[in-house]
Amino acid sequence: MAEFEGVSIKLAELLRHPEDLDKIPALKAEFMRKKAAVDSQLKLGLKEQLEITQSGMSSISESQRIVSQIKEEMMKIDKLCAESQNMIKDFPNINVVSQIHRNFSQVETMKSHIDTFNDKLKDLEQLLLDDEQDLENQPNLLNVHYGLTQLRDIRDDAMDQIKRASDISLESTLQDYFIRLDEVVGVFDEHVGTACINLIPLVQSDNRSMVVRLALIIEEEEKSDMKVKAMQEAQKEYKELASKFKSINAGPKQLRGYKEKFLKAIEYYAKAQFDASEQEFLEDSDRLEKSLKWYFNDLNTVKLGMVGLMPKKWKIFKTYTTIYHNLMHDWLINLVDDDRSSPAHILSIIHWSEKYYAKIAKLGWSPTDLQPQLLDDREAELVRDWRQLIINSVDEWMGRMFTTDKKSFLDRKPDTLDNDAHGYFRTKTLPDMWRMLREQTLVAGNSDRTDVTEGVLDEMFRALKRRQAYWQKLVDDESTKYKSGAEDPDGLQMLQDWLVAIANDQISCIDDNEETGQLGYLTRFQRDFEPLVTPAYLTIANNELDAIRDGYVDLGTHCIATFVSLIFSVDFRSIMSEFFTPKWYSEYGMKRITSTFEDYIGDYSEVLHSSMLDILVEELSDTLLVRYLLSVRNKGAKFRRSENFTAKFKDDVVTAWDFFKKFPEFNSIKQKWKVVDYLVKLLEADKTGVATVYEAFKREYWDLQLSWVESVLRSRDDYDRGMLSSVKARAAVVYVERSTETIMSKVK
């Protein structure tokens, strides 16, 4: 159950967004590749284990056969010995005399050894002192080893005899007598250990004699340990029989483990260099390969200079490679899990894996020769983790920036906005956001893996879209407060300043000027990542960029539309309600509106991007026209045929045109305002001609809403149901083709 939950959590991390479902085939392929690699390693490992097991079983069977033969031969010898005793006259007496003679000879030999023991030990001690002066060569090493081996055997024999004697009271005295031997052996072991640790430097300095002598000592000690193990096994299995053969009890009695110490020294030497490399690598993540240069130098030294100096059965190059590879594996895994390792360090380790196997191949080793796998097959996981680190960083940055923007927007304190080089209002965090995105894109690109870069870009695209949505919601929420009258109108200007700044931000993201060579943030961002991704991904990225670019246009336009709607909701709330009422004829409402427009244009033309200023003018015109047409629903709106409302309509339109004609968009604006002619025609036409006017209106403005036409008709003082029925009947039979939306689509 816990395993299933772990898989579910992992899947949740990989499939965080709906878009990630597109990655399922790639993930499946990656997992299948990883599974195939694991299966291959398992098969190889199983094959090796089977071969080792079969070899071991064969060796055991052969050993059992040999032991059985030895046992049989020893039993035959024992039987012959017993039978021969009966063949020789006075054999018991002869045997006793022979035993006495052997014991006397052994005692004499042991006494001689004991008498000369200290002198020999002093001589060896002096030889070691001489070698202290020349540890790189140690000319007396073999002599000292030979002498110490003899003295050790003497001590072992003496201690063995005293333990087998009936009186063991002198055992402690004998131990005290031999205590200096342990001290001298300790010094000798230090010399041997120093040589083992410096084995690579000895080979590199071409000190072949020292290496060979060291190898002879280790090999001799290895043979000695094998004899001790064999003796211990024999005594354990055939204790009674072995006790009758004195030769079995001769020689060394204890395992000395020089071969194991030799291997430990190799490991110690490599570990010391790994420690130095770790410090260098942690200080600079780019120095991993350089800090490990010694690794391959050492192995190459072993291959070229040491193999011929060591016993073949040791397979010294394989031994060194195995030890070094295991240490490299452990070192890298520890670094991956080390809190001190930054994302840059992890990336260097990911890159190092491929380089490592390429370098080790030059030494003759394939990846299957070296186990475990360098990073435990965690490369794909590390890549995902690396990518996720960048994604998390992007999300955190974007979150912090928008939190800052939101607070500034809601507080709307003075000096919370900036002015760019053109004097336009701008928010403060936008340049930082694009700088951060560029930096993180380059960081992802430094991975030299397109899957990392593309995954990071996917999240960046989502983050940019989320930011657009957040801004739009924030703008709508704040503007609603003013439109509903919940906020003090005195704070409207700061909100409008922010709307202008947000709109300018959107344009700066996509403002590409080919003449001056100035590019918007989005295009510069695109040029940064294009060399880092695959051609196939560029198609996806271009679609995403098009959607984001459209989003910037929509958000900028939305901010200007909100800006204009606030003017009408706050500044013109009372004016708009007077249109088409009796008060309309005597007031100059349209003039007051255009005068206010003049003030706003004057205030914001210098701080609003020129392209946004064009949109502002057009939005002012469209909103005014729509609100003007919808005013037929004002309370008290009534058109009496006895009143000259046609002249008033003309005066309003001319007033509006007088304001808008100074702008480049006037021709487009003028065309839209001609819709007022149809409004007048609907009001002027006699009852029988209203349907005809409606049909002409509908054919020119296909999106004309019948509900608004009904409101117009109801505002006539001569309205009756027959008039509306005739229009509805005509609407049922008039067919018009849909095309682009007209201004009437907003009049509902």
GISUL-V307053 format. One line per field, one symbol per residue. ss: DSSP state (H for helix, E for strand, C for the rest). psi: psi as a letter, one per 20 degrees, with the letter a starting at -180 (. if undefined). A space follows every 50 residues. Layout:
BEGIN
ss = ???
psi = ???
END
This chain:
BEGIN
ss = CHHHHHHHHHHHHHCCCHHHHHHHHHHHHHHHHHHHHHHHHHHHHHHHHH HHHHHHHHHHHHHHHHHHHHHHHHHHHHHHHHHHHHHCCCHHHHHHHHHH HHHHHHHHHHHHHHHHHHHHHHHHHHHHHHHHCCCCCCCCHHHHHHHHHH HHHHHHHHHHHHHHCCCCCCHHHHHHHCHHHHHHHHHHHHHHHHHHHCHH HHHHCCCHHHHHHHHHHHHHHHHHHHHHHHHHHHHHHCHHHHCCCHHHHC CCCCCCCHHHHHHHHHHHHHHHHHHHHHHHHHHCHHHHHHHCHHHHHHHH HHHHHHHHHCCHHHCHHHHHHHHHHHHHHHHHHHHHCCCCCCHHHHHHHH HHHHHHHHHHHHCCCCHHHCCCCCCCCCHHHHHHHHHHHHHHHHHHHHHH HHHHHHHHHHHCCCCCCEECCCCCEECCCHHHHHHHHHHHHHHHHCCCCH HHHHHHHHHHHHHHHHHHHHHHHHHHHHHHHHHCCCCCHHHHHHHHHHHH HHHHHHHHHHCCECCCCECCHHHHHHHHHHCCCCHHHHHHHHHHHHHHHH HHHHHHHHHHHHHHHHHHHHHCHHHHHHCCCHHHHCCCHHHHHHHHHHHH HHHHCCCCCHHHHHHHHHHHHHHHHHHHHHHHHCCCCCECCCCCHHHHHH HHHHHHHHHHCCCCCHHHHHHHHCHHHHHHHHHHCCHHHHHHHHHHHHHH CCCCCHHHHHHHHHCECCCCHHHHHHHHHHHHHCCCCCCCCCHHHHCC
psi = ghgghggggghhhhmhqhhihiiggggghghggggggggghggggggghg gggggghgggggggggggggggghhgggghgghhhihppkgggggggggg ggggghgggggggghjghghhgghhhhhhhhhimhhhmhjggggggghgg hghggggghgghhiqhokhjghghghhjhhghgghggghggggggghkgg hgghjkmhgggggghggggghggghhggggghgghghlggghhiohhhiq aqiqphkhgghghhhgggghhhhhgghgggghhoiijgghijhhghgghh ggghihgiiqphihlhggggggggghggghggghhhiphiprhhggghgg hhgghghgghhhijprhiioqrqgkkkjggghggggghggghggggghgg ghggggghghglqqjiqrpahijqpqrhighhghgghgghghghhiikoh hgghhghghggghhghggggggggggghhhhhhijhqpihjhghghghgg ggghgghhhjnpohgijpqrgggggghgigiirqhhhhggghgghggggh hggggghhgghggghhghhghjghghiipjrhhhhirmghghghgggggg ghhihiipqhhhhghgghhggggggghghiiijqpippopiiqmhghhgg gggggghhgiiiqhjhggghghiihhghgghhhhqrhiighgggggghhh nhkpphhggghghhiqikprhhghghghghhhippqqqbqqrhihio.
END
